[in-house]
């Protein structure tokens, strides 16, 4: 089991979510987060150009069984990338973390079947 965490642009959420559903992954958690990386966004405020410290992003978390990891990752990569096959700065990141245990609260079921 793995926990896949993807940080993507806000505008790409619907596209990524629809692509995940089409690929058979429909259990996701979505959070609104802020952060900074290499992406640089300039905004005008009262006639001055400012660069905000934190940029709004979307965090998607998906718990999957080992056989679904590659499908989920490739789906997110294709759907979250902007400006064609090369993408652009600020498209986001994907993290894959081993998931030690999963327990369904309602039934107490454990392991891969609980996902």
VOGU-3710 file (C-alpha; in Angstrom, 3 decimals, decimal comma):
1> xxxxxxxxxx> 0,000/0,000/0,000  1,140/3,533/-0,780  -0,005/7,050/0,005  0,257/9,315/-3,027  0,307/13,043/-2,304  0,135/15,459/-5,227  0,460/19,233/-5,006  -1,102/20,786/-8,122  -2,405/24,095/-9,472  -5,916/25,031/-8,345
11> xxxxxxxxxx> -7,159/25,311/-11,923  -6,114/21,713/-12,695  -8,193/20,085/-9,925  -11,273/19,246/-12,009  -9,160/17,860/-14,847  -7,098/15,678/-12,467  -10,156/14,482/-10,548  -12,022/13,514/-13,725  -8,948/11,704/-15,089  -8,537/9,760/-11,840
21> xxxxxxxxxx> -12,202/8,708/-11,897  -11,851/7,565/-15,531  -8,834/5,459/-14,552  -10,808/3,773/-11,760  -9,514/5,785/-8,795  -12,423/7,546/-7,118  -11,440/7,768/-3,444  -9,403/10,926/-2,962  -8,932/13,624/-0,345  -8,520/17,230/-1,471
31> xxxxxxxxxx> -7,174/20,115/0,622  -6,507/23,764/-0,116  -2,888/24,568/0,779  -0,355/27,345/0,230  3,334/27,103/-0,484  6,234/28,291/-2,542  8,760/26,698/-4,826  10,319/27,712/-8,117  7,132/29,252/-9,476  7,224/33,041/-9,444
41> xxxxxxxxxx> 3,988/35,010/-9,635  3,945/38,792/-9,692  0,857/40,749/-8,679  -0,020/44,428/-8,755  -1,142/45,993/-5,474  -1,825/49,747/-5,343  0,448/50,343/-8,292  3,343/48,313/-6,898  4,556/44,958/-8,197  4,732/42,407/-5,392
51> xxxxxxxxxx> 5,681/38,740/-5,263  3,545/36,872/-2,709  5,441/34,518/-0,385  2,860/31,732/-0,579  0,892/30,627/-3,631  -2,458/28,797/-3,290  -2,296/25,162/-4,415  -4,363/21,986/-4,124  -3,155/18,916/-2,220  -4,575/15,576/-3,305
61> xxxxxxxxxx> -4,037/12,460/-1,189  -4,807/8,990/-2,478  -4,269/5,704/-0,643  -3,796/2,908/-3,197  -2,743/-0,715/-3,330  0,677/-1,371/-4,856  -0,721/-2,436/-8,241  -2,521/0,926/-8,670  0,435/3,225/-7,931  1,713/3,578/-11,496
71> xxxxxxxxxx> -1,785/4,153/-12,894  -2,470/6,908/-10,354  0,890/8,619/-10,877  0,700/8,588/-14,679  -2,887/9,865/-14,572  -1,932/12,781/-12,314  1,140/13,585/-14,440  -0,886/13,780/-17,645  -3,810/15,720/-16,203  -1,893/18,215/-14,019
81> xxxxxxxxxx> 0,744/19,220/-16,577  0,160/22,538/-18,342  1,571/23,841/-21,631  1,953/20,502/-23,390  4,385/17,645/-22,783  7,091/19,786/-21,152  4,832/21,445/-18,598  5,755/24,679/-16,864  7,161/25,848/-13,561  4,558/25,560/-10,803
91> xxxxxxxxxx> 2,745/22,476/-12,158  3,413/20,733/-8,847  4,947/17,625/-7,330  3,976/14,036/-6,551  5,179/12,218/-3,429  4,816/8,458/-2,906  5,081/7,203/0,670  4,817/3,624/1,978  1,571/3,137/3,875  2,074/0,860/6,853
101> xxxxxxxxxx> -1,572/0,180/7,655  -5,077/1,175/6,638  -8,093/0,591/8,857  -11,696/1,224/7,844  -13,345/2,806/10,888  -16,870/1,598/10,111  -16,009/-2,123/9,927  -12,573/-2,391/11,520  -11,330/-3,985/8,292  -7,517/-3,738/7,883
111> xxxxx> -4,965/-3,794/5,084  -5,372/-3,505/1,305  -9,067/-4,428/1,392  -9,766/-1,410/3,624  -8,590/0,968/0,906
//
